[in-house]
């Protein structure tokens, strides 16, 4: 079980973390959060507002983002 009290942002800049893979988005609207969750269930990523993946080094995150932005 994972618990946290804060993942960044604030009540006017909500963030989203999709577990267990640790995909971070932020800030997100309700519509973007729903789209990110839908994409996650299809093993995909919404590039808009995507902030990276927990546990990856900066170079890995940059390479992943570049690949996603191209596609």
RODODREN-695291 format. One line per 3 residues: number of its first residue (from 1); for each residue x, y, z of C-alpha. Coordinates in pm, 1 decimal. Example, Ala and Ser with C-alpha at 12.3 -4.5 7.8 and 13.67 -1.06 7.14 Angstrom:
2
1) 1230.0/-450.0/780.0  1367.0/-106.0/714.0;
END
This chain:
71
1) 0.0/0.0/0.0  125.1/348.1/-90.6  28.9/653.7/107.2;
4) 132.6/1013.8/78.0  11.1/1348.6/196.5  169.1/1555.2/-80.1;
7) 307.1/1505.5/-431.2  361.5/1870.2/-517.5  136.2/2138.1/-649.8;
10) -140.9/2288.3/-444.5  -519.0/2304.0/-452.8  -506.9/2528.4/-760.2;
13) -241.9/2319.6/-940.3  -334.9/1957.0/-891.4  -80.2/1686.1/-969.7;
16) -145.2/1325.3/-1067.8  68.0/1019.5/-993.3  -27.9/692.5/-1159.9;
19) 82.9/394.2/-954.2  241.2/143.4/-949.7  446.6/273.2/-1244.8;
22) 498.4/619.4/-1097.6  398.5/837.2/-1392.4  379.1/1203.5/-1289.3;
25) 157.4/1468.9/-1446.0  101.0/1822.4/-1336.1  -70.7/2050.4/-1311.2;
28) -376.9/1876.5/-1452.1  -742.2/1953.2/-1501.9  -1010.1/1693.8/-1439.2;
31) -1032.4/1631.5/-1815.7  -657.4/1583.4/-1851.2  -646.5/1354.6/-1547.0;
34) -923.2/1141.6/-1700.5  -736.9/1129.9/-2033.8  -410.8/1032.0/-1859.2;
37) -585.0/754.9/-1665.6  -751.4/627.6/-1983.9  -416.5/628.9/-2166.3;
40) -248.8/452.9/-1872.8  -506.9/175.0/-1888.6  -410.9/131.0/-2255.1;
43) -35.4/126.3/-2170.0  10.8/471.8/-2320.8  107.0/819.8/-2203.2;
46) -55.4/1159.0/-2267.8  234.4/1392.3/-2345.9  55.7/1711.7/-2236.2;
49) 156.2/1786.5/-1876.7  360.8/1464.0/-1847.1  643.7/1526.3/-1599.2;
52) 828.8/1195.7/-1602.7  845.2/861.6/-1430.2  955.6/790.2/-1074.3;
55) 1282.2/603.2/-1043.4  1430.5/717.3/-1373.8  1746.2/922.8/-1399.8;
58) 1716.3/1264.2/-1563.1  1874.7/1146.3/-1889.4  1627.4/856.3/-1910.6;
61) 1334.2/1091.0/-1849.9  1457.9/1333.5/-2115.0  1498.5/1053.1/-2368.0;
64) 1151.9/916.5/-2291.7  993.9/1260.1/-2325.1  1172.0/1323.7/-2657.3;
67) 1048.1/989.1/-2788.9  691.4/1062.5/-2676.6  696.1/1414.4/-2823.7;
70) 802.7/1277.7/-3163.6  524.8/1019.2/-3178.7;
END
